[in-house]
């Protein structure tokens, strides 16, 4: 935290009109002054832009605009300098090299945002939302991240913590100052409604956290079936490109083939799997095992069956396997004479079509929208937790609240309820970073890109 850090904040892997090199720290101004031709920069006011050249021993390196921002009104609450130079790897890297040569240190991934968090400008939930904004793959994912950045999700969590603190304060007063007759005496009966209210709100947050994951990461859609039923053709029809190799030879797909599709603002991560069947082929067996693993992890399974064939033993086994998961049955090859025993299938899960003229593809997409209520999800306020860390802590806080309810049923003394209530309060605080472990913070920000 004592070092002055620097990094390229724009995409360094491509050419562009402008690149930005950023510094943050107490030496940011003095280091920049050593390589910037505009001598008025050092004494200039905060939040001003200055024209000049970056120089190395009087050799002009690039023509630049330099922004000066003094603490504490900056992203990191430290002095920040942003050098706007011409886009391109050579000039940008040369400027970065000069800054390091004159005393700056190359920033670690996410270190600017880490400093913003550690210096109290943003909380942990807001910091994670910054990363989500950078990595957003859809408009809905952007809206979700923006709610985190603006603090509306933080307010939701903080309000719950405040309600728990209010309960704890009343319990403490009753324990420590029983002689205060004007205070409400906390009993099992009068604490119940408030506990139920808090638990209901927390349960809603946990339940809707699945929505946040879907918006942020997309739906994992797995195409499952025995070999040569048209899974790869169906993937290609969804993506409208020849992503997977298609032949009439059974077992052509031996590994996982993936592609992504934006469906009404939601990302579908499509996974074409190797045909599931008993096989002695070592390579194919590996593909089949991968397919089974994908089947377990998918949000929705599209089981592809040949409509022009009767159900095989393998088909029936797959039908039984997917019955406990969200699934859709796609009866392929409806342009041929139908022989499949439809009466053995659940009609509400069935979509018929073929991949030659893509009949049935749109109804299949509509079925996914309906299954996950994506149209309704888009209209909601997007105040969702969206990563494993946040969701796990919220679930733990809900367990704490459930334990308090059980303790009341068991007539445990009021003062003993404090332990679980404080645990719930702490777990909610960990979501927004009111308390944290240093190792967790290091690992979290290491996932950010350089320069952010």
PEKA-V907518 format. One record per helix or strand. SS is the DSSP state (H for helix, E for strand). FROM is the first residue (numbers start at 0). LEN is the number of residues. If there is no record, write none. Layout:
# PEKA-V907518
ss=SS from=FROM len=LEN
ss=SS from=FROM len=LEN
This chain:
# PEKA-V907518
ss=E from=4 len=4
ss=E from=17 len=7
ss=H from=27 len=6
ss=E from=35 len=1
ss=E from=47 len=9
ss=E from=58 len=11
ss=E from=79 len=7
ss=H from=88 len=13
ss=E from=104 len=2
ss=H from=110 len=8
ss=H from=123 len=12
ss=H from=138 len=12
ss=H from=151 len=25
ss=H from=187 len=30
ss=E from=218 len=6
ss=H from=230 len=9
ss=E from=256 len=7
ss=E from=265 len=7
ss=H from=281 len=16
ss=E from=299 len=7
ss=H from=312 len=10
ss=E from=326 len=6
ss=H from=341 len=3
ss=H from=346 len=3
ss=E from=349 len=3
ss=H from=360 len=11
ss=H from=373 len=6
ss=H from=387 len=22
ss=H from=413 len=19
ss=H from=437 len=8
